């Protein structure tokens, strides 16, 4: 423990950020780094608890008190070694993770929790700056070959761990560049793609092969895959979005959020957009869905120069502080105001969309909505709703973005052709202990197996699946589990 009284002496301090009115004019990241003295103070706030609940709150089991202590003492290489022992990609989680570890922080019981996510980001960025992060190819190869299908966070984590174990790893990605959700799902103002490229380049140096524009089951034969590889990891994600099949759904101007976001990421990367472009410029935009994807649509629409941006959520407005139904150290479902909300957007809760209204040319011109009233059960959970009489109205809009989450992975193509069993939610059925599907040599990890979840869970799943693949191929494994503290 760096400073016994640190949590009493220092308040939580967030890094400064570029003003909203100027950052909406570009797509770069806008958070500033904490000064070295302030970073020292933030690390000193860690209480080195007898039972560090932050570690159990983290799906990766990050060894948080230890790396906080190393940061307090400015032992950056040691801090990086501790962090990387459990997390392959702190530069991703330090930017886009919702930090369930902070919700479990003991200090957070009655004070603002330790800035774990920000400290994590600083550790890895300082480690890169100081040259501590270098490619480390395995000294011995096992002669076994593994194919990883999908290069999102789960696929990248599985590939990194399997390569570390000495297996030859080939990653197949159907898009034109690696990264999956990191590349084309998250806006650059939250995660610049040079951060993704930096990590992918390191993985290539370590011997991992990436094959892009490779849609397995379409332009890559499944039979070839099964013949040439000793094991296969499915890490394609949960890619089928939840639709809103109401009257007027076919109106021109109603789009899935991810189609909108992917296009913009391609533009920023100077990559060609091969489909009809979706732009918010000069339009009244309504985003349906209150999660992070909806927030990303707000930030992107404001950068396009939308006339107005409104976000709807059918659920009631979340509380701003923990309630009795969300006790510490559980993850609380609280009202979240993101940087995109700061840049300008109207928000409304308990609003149901009745139908889309098109003009004579089929172009979207308005949305018919109604307020709803929720019945709440004894646990504080909304269970059913009814419309509020007299609140039905038409709202002018020319662009609607559906950001209501994802249902399951794409079944057509690879999954169907392989004959992989699915669970009752439509996800790939694979044991949470072995990660194996009904085909012994095929494993699954990430959203494709567990359903839509967090990036940190995807990395954790990729790491755990890699352990099970290594055991399957070699009979045992030396790869670290999330249940083991293993760092040098």
Secondary structure, DSSP 8 states (H G I E B T S, - for coil): ---TTHHHH-------B--HHHHTT--S--B----HHHHHHHHHT----SS-HHHHHSTT---HHHHHHHHHTT-HHHHHHHHHTT-TTHHHHHHH---HHHHT-GGGGTS----HHHHHHHHHHHHHHTT-------SS--S-EEEEE--SHHHHHHHHHHHHTT-EEEEE-SSSSTTTHHHHTS-TTTS-HHHHHHHHHHHHHTT-EEE-S--BTTTB-HHHHHHH-SEEEE-----EE-----TTTTSBTEEEHHHHHHHHHHHHTT----S-----TTSEEEEE--SHHHHHHHHHHHHHT-SEEEEEESS----SS--TTS-TTS--------HHHHTS-EEEESEEEEEEEE-TTSBEEEEEEEEEEEEE-TTS-EEEEEE-TT--EEEE-SEEEE-S-EEE---TTHHHHHT--B-TTSSB---TTT-B-SSTTEEE-THHHH-S--HHHHHHHHHHHHHHHHHHHHSS--S--TTS----
